[in-house]
Each structure stands twice: as structure tokens, then as C-alpha cells.
Amino acid sequence: MKSNIILLLLCLLSLGCGNSGEGGDPAVFHNYLSEEPQSLDPAFAVDQSSGILVSLLYPGLFRFAADGTPVPDLVDDWQLSADGLIYTFRLHPDRSFDDGSVIDTDDVIRCFLRLLDPEHPSPRRWVLDGLKGAQSFIAGHSGHVAGLNAPDAHTLVVELETPFSPFLGLLAMPATRLYPAASDGTPAQIAGLPVCGGPWRLTEWHRGDRFLLGRREMGGPDNFTGLEFRIIPQPFTAGAEFSVGNLDLLQVPLTEVAYWVEGEHKGTVTRQEELVISYIGLNTERAPFNDPRVRQALNYAIDVEALIRTCRSGAATRAGGPVPPSLREGAPREQFRYRPERARELLAEAGLSAGFDMEIWQKENPEVSRILETVQIFLADVGIEVKIVVRDWGAFKDAINKGSADAFFLDWLADYPDAENFLYPLFHTSNRGGGGNRCRYSEPVTDILLDELRATPESDARRRLVAQLNDSIYTAAPWIWLWYPVSIQVLNPRIHSYQPPVIFNGQDYLEVTRDVALPTS
Amino acid sequence: MWRYLLHRLLVLIPVLIGVTFASFCLLYVIPGDPVQAVAGERYDESVLEELRAELHLDDPLLVRYGRFLEGLLRGDLGRSYVTREPVLTRILVTFPRTLQLALASMAVAIVLGLSLGLAAAARPGSWLDRLCMTLASIGISMPVFWLGMVLIYLFAIRMNWLPPSGYGDGHPRHIILPALTLGMASAALIARMTRSAMLEVLGQDFIRTARAKGLHPWRVLVRHGLRNALLPVITVVGNDFGSYLSGSVLTERIFAWPGLGRYTLEAVAKRDLPALQGSILVMALAFVLVNLLVDLTYAWIDPRTRRGGA
């Protein structure tokens, strides 16, 4: 028996020894996702992982550059009418799906109609519901969308109900990606590899484990020919995989910033302020949060700078309103600097000098727990007793969408890089609940200005409107303003020309290069 | 024996119906709206209603349960609300990976546990006994999460012997660290059970007789002692193996092992009821079958239980 055990152990060790070469093909960029994508069907790609893959696999009229600018993808040329209502797009005549079929305007109309079709209720319907006649189509009063027309196979005319200046951003979102008729989310498509047509094609799909993508068109000798996305839910594990050379890119977890930024490791550290805001939403329909003085008091009571230093290892910029600085003009707002005495004054003015009890809800996440425990201490200092309620994502989301939580911690990630995306969904009365306005803020003047913002083309007037809205909402304080997170990434030194994207689907990896080993003589 | 087996298999049917109905009721009452996971961060309320109707979420509990049973009889566990893929397809991919991990973990647990238990029982009160039991205590008290991270750090990062995580297309070296992590607690328990059962058996007359006949001490220990001390050990092995087959959520998460445990955890977070219901059914089935196997093993090892059971 003893010899058998020794033999078994030797076998195990011989199988395991030597991890070299795990990184595999050097022409493959090894990346990872922390969650498995929910769907590779563009109409149902609502999570970040799905959005990343869908944007790489399927073509769109536009795509996001790493800096967040919408740039033409299938579109060769486009024009906008003077009234800002009619877009005329000319499509490349030589782009095709992987099944060989040429991409034409019929494909665009088919995919756009499916996004709006109530028979296939897509959560992303809102992306195109501003097209002329879309509401009539959704209600079943019309079999077509009046604002979608194709004079010929490669010319598309899109008419909007009202002008919407960030419209091109909507056409770069995962939801508006195009796919051949065979890849419409049918069971056969879900079971196999979808037929795509984007810059990359899906060559291997190991469910729950990893995706392997192959480059569709040849690049330079130092470009990557493959992209691997492994599913690694645990940040520590991702760090270990990067350490041993199995990953080329690591999103540094907040608890490991010091190690990766200051420690000795083989990697190039990059920082990127993403189009994201972290906040504690206050339910403005509930007392005492329906009183702006109480909401302002909460903002004065918390030392956000200290939170950024301690809970985020400095990886964030203090928020001065809902709109990230890169999407607005004007000096940073600093009204709500840490002033606990001012918080107590405001609470006294609101008749709450004795303080009150409140709940802050969060989804299960140790990093968020650490933040809220610190917030709890700050608020206790001004007499507010906070109970932290931790729920799994499903229960948390249900509660905050229904308005049954006093307050909640949440992040908002840009769908498209425009200030409107940080204002209209989050603060317009019509979007209360699942539309994005989970603090249930309702202010008639703000609603009017938000409607005006959506219809105003990019101009000085629009920029002033953004600044005005950002400032007024900041002062009204429906949220406790926390920060715009800065993501820290470590890159394998063999990788070059990689620009961290400001928006999650803003990197197509086509221009990323690598060190190529010189041939040995 | 065959009647006993048939009886046990027939009992499985009401057990599984009970498990599925109880879990169906629980999933019905827990907070959280399944369509919100499908809907993402921004949606119109009208879409939510349409999704709810499409997924039949407005139907009464019994209608939904009836539909589930009807599908079950056709071998259809339904479609995931979130991914829209057939639940059975995903379970057929994830369960074999969990089974692989469970088998490897049990192999680790049995080899390590029996070795430590036997060594301790061979010299009770000696330094070897104390060392083995100290190791067993450490094994029981170490959290899986922590042990997993330590093993990754030592064997993957520091020594670069083994891959830190992943399934690696089923290559055996990918399973070593998760199997060691998962098997360690069971190994510790098996070691303690083996030692105490062995000490009880070694004090009996037939062992004294075997020794008096001049048999080699190891032959006495293993052939005569261990076989008679195995029953409680098999109980531990069966229980742990059954629970490992239900998916070892933490281990699968740390080691990015794409098994049933991770699938179930994600289904819980997203309120993906068909995925959750299908996973619970498979876990329950695996657990009761392992228990049945344990009972049959009892009967094989100790014929007295067979006579009593039949």
C-alpha cells in the first residue's frame, strides 16, 4: 500500500510539474472576464461581459474607439440633415458576414426591427425607440418603422422623432450590432458557434470556461491573431494567472493596488478614468430624504477624500456631480467638502437635530461593504445610525427598482459617451425605477432641461446646458456624491499600443501589437 | 438484495418530487424578480411586463410546477431565463466537470485520510499519532477559501509547478490544486474517523487471535483491522462525496472551475429559476444515489447489514 501511495503521488507530481508554456500561443492575447456573458445575442447583451464579446464579434454601423468616440464601422459616409432629424448612411459595399452574405441595408433593418419587436421583448428596446414610427411599431399599429428606409441596398435613411445628438453613440452600442438571419437567437444558434462578421470570429466556446476568438482579417506581423477570454470570477485568481504569465492584462483589485503599483512584478501599470460614477442613491420620495437639506447634510457628513484614500487606494476622482469631467466643461464642484458641523446645522434646520436611523442597501461585495462601514462611522458622528443591508444582486436590484430601500450603493457605467447618458436616465421623472432613476428624483424644471438637452445638437449651448444640469443636480443632492473610479490595469510588457478604453466595449484589439521574437540563425 | 435495490430506487421518485416541489416553493417566495437580471441596468417597464409574459412568470405556482414536471417527463429541464440556452445542455457540460473534481477530491481524501488514520492507530499515544491528529485538526479547521489561495500561491506562483486555475480542457494537472483544496477537510475527517474506529476494532478478540497466529502487524492492521473499521469511514466518504457532487461553490470559484456549483451560484444571483431548478434536481439525484451506493457498500462489506436490510 505504501508503495502504491508513493507511486500515486509521483504520478500526480509528474503530471503537474512545469507550468511553462501555459500562456500558449504568443500570437494570442490572453484576457479574462470576471463574469460569464449572459448572451451573445446583441438584443439581449445587457451585461458588460456580453457587451465586450458582442462588440468584437458582430459588426455595427459605428463602433467606439478607445477614447469613447463613435467611429464608422460599416458606414462609409454619413450625413445629418440641418434639423438634426434625418441621418443618411452609406454602407461599405464589400463587407460581409462570416457565412459570405454581403451586409446590406436589409440586414440593418431586420436587426433594428427585431430590437423593437414586442414578439422578442429586448431590454435594449429603448436604444431605438426614438426612431420615427417606432412607438407605433411597438404598439402593433404598424408593420414597419416609418423612420427606417433603404433607398438602395447600401443606403440607409434613419429619421428620428426628435433630434438626439448622441445618436451615433447608440449605433455603436452592442444592442445595435448586426448579425445574419441565421444568428437570431434561435436554439440552434445558441447551441453552436454564432455566425458573426465583426473584427473577430468565435472559433472556440468552452461554456463556463473560455472563449477563443480568431482575427477575421490579417493584420501586421506583430498584431495578434487570436483573443482568448477566460472566465475568472475571483480577482486573486486572476492576479495569480497574470503572475505566472497566463494572462496579458490584469484589472488590479482595490485590495492589491499597493502590490501591483509599487511592488516588483513583470508588468506595465496603466490608469484610466472610466466613464463610471459610484454613488449612494437616496430615495427622494421617502422622508426624511425628500428634504434637500437632509440630503445635503449627508454629503457634508462624509469625508469622500478619506474614503478614496482608504477604501480605493486613491484610485478615484472625487465626484462633482453626475457627469464625469471628460464629458462636461467647467470647474470641479467642491461645495460638499467634509464639514460635519455644517451637516449638523442642516439636520437641525430640518428638525432632525436628534438624528435618525436609515438603511443603506448594497449587493454582496466585500469592497462595497468596506466603503459602507466607513460611511456608517462618518454618519454616526452626526447622529445618523446606519444599518447596512446586504442582499444578493437579484434581491438588491428588485428592492431599489421598486423604491423599497432608503438608500443604496451603486455604480453607473456609460452606455455611450455623452453627458446625456449620465443625466436623462438617472434623473428624469419618466425613468424612475428600472429606467435608471432609482433615487426617484422628480423635479419639473430638471425634466424640461433634460428634454431640451436631448434635442440640442452638440454646441456651446448644449455644453452650457450640461454644466447647468450637472450643477443643479449636484446641489439638490439626490445622491451622496462619491467618485469617478480610476481603473488600474497591469499589462504584460510584451504588449504594446494597448490603450485602456474609457467605455467597456471601446477596445477592438486590432491595433494592439506584441514583441515578436527574432528568428534564430 | 435486488428487491432491496428496487425498493430504494422506487423511494427515489417521491423524494425527488418532494425536493423539486419544496425548492419550487422556496424560489417562488424569495425576494428578487427574475426578469430584472435579463433586463440589465436600464429598461422600460413595458418590456419587463412583456418579458414576464414571455417567460410565463405571471402564471400561478402550481401551473408553473406542472409545466416543469411535464417537461421533466420529456427530459426537458426548460430554458435559462438569462442565457436562453437549454438548462440540460449546460448541466451536461458542467456536471461531468464537477464529478471529475469530486472524484479527484475523494481520491485525495481517502488516500491521505486512511494513511494518517492508520498511522495514528498503529502507534496510539506516540509522536506519530500526535502528529497525524494535529495535521487532521489543521485540515478540519482550515477554511477552503484560504487553503485554496495558499496552495495557488505556493504551487502556482512561487514554484510554478501547477496552473493556478481553469479547467484546461480536462488536463489532469489543472485538477490537482482544486482537488487538494477540496479533499483536505474530508481527509482530516476520515483520518480521525479511521483512527477512532481502528482503535475500537484493534482491542477486540479476533485481532488478538490474528496477532497470536504471528501475522505481520501491517496485515493485522489493514486486512483484519481496517476492513472492520471501514463502516463509519464509508459514511463520511459518502456524505462528503454527495455534497461535492452538489457543486463545491467556493473551490470552483477560487479555481475558476466551470462546474455545476458555479453555474448554480450564478443562477441564484440572477434568479434564473429554470437553471436553479434543474441544478437542484441534479444535485438531489446525485446525493440520494450516492447514499444508495453507500448503503450497498455497507451490505457488501458487512453481510449482517444486508440480511437486516433485505
Interface residues (C-beta under 8 A of the other chain):
Chain A: M1 I5 L8 L12 L13 L15 G16 C17 G18 N19 S20 E22 E35 E36 Q38 S39 D41 F44 V46 D47 P118 P121 S122 P123 R124 R125 W126 D129 I138 G185 P187 I190 A191 H206 R207 G208 D209 R210 R230 I231 I232 P233 Q234 F236 T237 A240 E241 S243 V244 N246 R391 D392 W393 G394 A395 K397 D398 A399 N401 W412 L413 D415 P425 N431 G433 G434 G435 G436
Chain B: I30 P31 G32 D33 P34 Q36 A37 V38 A39 G40 E41 R42 Y43 D44 E45 S46 V47 L48 E50 L51 E54 V82 T83 R84 E85 P86 T89 R90 V93 T94 V111 S115 M149 I152 Y153 F155 A156 I157 N160 W161 L162 P163 P164 S165 G166 Y167 D169 P172 R173 I176 V222 R253 I254 F255 A256 P258 G259 R262 Y263 E266 V268 A269 K270 R271
